């Protein structure tokens, strides 16, 4: 039986593509498993200090995404007391990435400092509107977000939000 050499090349390409996809997926899973920041975090209001008139993020979800990226989904209450939802996908490399759903910011940059600390910068129109850092507790069961900035009306604020892992 004679084989068509073109079909062998196509089969090799498909096999290579499937293998590569599996390696990328495995890498993303390993990243998520090795990064203690991943998971669902619920605001512990009793331990937090949120400035009135600023956004209160009540639930934050960190998920691994394709190609070593992280997707962060945030739900809460905006400064006017209305439900708020926004999302960001990027790497913890300090580079600006677009955010959707947040009228106060249009890009965010997250930078992994060490296993327990991430620095965050939020910008609107190229200007920093707030910045801060997330510090994971030694036991990995809670994390504290400290953010300083200005409200849309220009008032300075510092918020400390404590989250418990779900």
C-alpha positions in Angstrom: 0.0 0.0 0.0 1.4 3.4 -1.0 1.2 6.3 1.5 0.5 9.9 0.6 3.5 11.9 1.9 1.4 15.0 2.3 -1.0 13.3 4.7 1.9 12.1 6.9 3.2 15.7 7.1 -0.3 16.9 8.1 -0.6 14.2 10.7 2.8 15.1 12.2 1.8 18.8 12.3 -1.5 17.9 14.0 0.3 15.7 16.5 2.8 18.4 17.3 0.0 21.0 17.7 -1.9 18.8 20.1 1.3 18.0 22.1 2.2 21.7 22.3 -1.3 22.6 23.5 -1.1 19.9 26.2 2.3 21.3 27.4 0.9 24.9 27.6 -2.2 23.7 29.5 0.1 21.7 31.9 2.3 24.7 32.4 -0.7 26.9 33.3 -1.9 24.3 35.8 1.5 24.1 37.4 1.7 27.9 37.6 -1.7 28.0 39.3 -0.8 25.2 41.7 2.5 26.8 42.6 1.2 30.4 43.1 -0.5 30.8 46.5 -2.3 33.9 45.3 -4.6 31.8 43.0 -8.1 31.1 44.2 -11.2 32.9 45.5 -10.8 35.6 48.1 -13.7 37.1 50.2 -13.5 40.4 51.9 -13.4 40.2 55.7 -15.1 43.5 56.4 -14.5 43.3 60.2 -10.7 43.4 59.6 -10.8 45.9 56.7 -10.7 49.7 56.6 -12.3 51.1 53.5 -12.7 54.9 53.0 -16.3 55.9 52.4 -17.0 56.8 48.8 -14.4 54.4 47.4 -14.9 51.0 45.8 -15.2 48.0 48.1 -14.2 44.8 46.4 -16.1 42.0 48.2 -14.9 39.1 46.1 -11.7 38.6 44.1 -10.9 35.6 42.0 -7.5 34.8 40.6 -7.5 32.2 37.9 -4.7 30.9 35.7 -5.2 31.6 32.0 -3.5 30.6 28.8 0.2 31.4 28.1 1.1 32.0 31.7 -1.4 34.8 32.2 -3.7 35.3 35.2 -7.4 36.4 35.0 -8.6 38.5 37.9 -12.3 38.9 38.4 -13.5 41.5 40.9 -17.0 42.0 42.3 -18.1 44.6 44.9 -19.7 47.9 45.5 -18.6 51.2 43.8 -18.2 54.5 45.6 -21.8 55.3 45.0 -23.1 52.1 46.5 -23.9 50.4 43.2 -22.8 46.8 42.3 -19.4 46.8 40.5 -17.7 44.1 38.4 -14.4 44.3 36.5 -11.9 41.9 35.0 -8.2 42.0 34.1 -6.0 39.5 32.3 -2.3 39.7 32.2 1.0 38.6 33.7 2.6 39.6 37.0 5.3 41.3 35.1 4.5 45.0 35.9 3.3 45.8 32.3 0.1 47.7 31.7 -2.9 45.5 30.6 -6.4 46.7 29.9 -9.1 46.3 32.5 -12.8 46.1 31.6 -15.8 47.2 33.7 -14.1 49.7 35.9 -14.9 53.4 35.1 -12.1 54.7 37.3 -9.3 52.8 35.6 -8.5 51.6 32.1 -5.2 49.7 32.7 -3.6 47.7 35.5 -0.2 46.5 36.1 0.6 43.7 38.6 4.2 42.8 39.5 5.2 39.7 41.6 7.7 40.9 44.1 8.1 37.5 45.9 6.0 34.5 46.7 3.9 36.5 49.1 3.8 40.1 47.6 2.4 41.6 44.5 2.6 45.4 43.7 -0.4 46.9 41.8 -0.7 50.1 39.8 -4.0 51.3 38.3 -4.1 54.0 35.7 -6.7 56.1 33.9 -5.7 58.0 30.7 -2.1 57.2 31.4 -2.1 58.7 34.9 -1.8 56.7 38.1 -5.0 56.9 40.0 -4.0 54.4 42.8 -1.4 51.9 43.7 -0.6 49.5 46.4 0.3 45.9 47.2 -1.1 42.6 48.2 0.6 40.6 50.9 -0.3 37.0 51.5 -0.2 35.7 55.1 2.4 33.1 56.1 -0.3 30.4 56.3 -1.8 31.4 52.9 -5.3 31.7 54.4 -5.6 35.5 54.1 -4.2 38.4 52.2 -4.1 42.1 52.8 -4.5 44.7 50.0 -3.3 48.2 50.9 -4.1 50.8 48.3 -3.5 54.6 48.2 -4.7 57.1 45.7 -7.3 59.7 45.0 -11.1 59.4 44.5 -12.6 60.6 41.2 -13.3 63.9 43.2 -9.6 64.2 44.1 -9.7 63.2 47.8 -6.7 61.2 49.0 -7.5 57.8 50.5 -5.8 54.7 51.9 -7.7 51.5 52.0 -6.7 48.3 53.8 -8.8 45.3 52.7 -8.3 41.9 54.3 -9.5 38.8 52.3 -10.0 35.3 53.5 -9.3 32.4 51.1 -12.5 30.5 50.2 
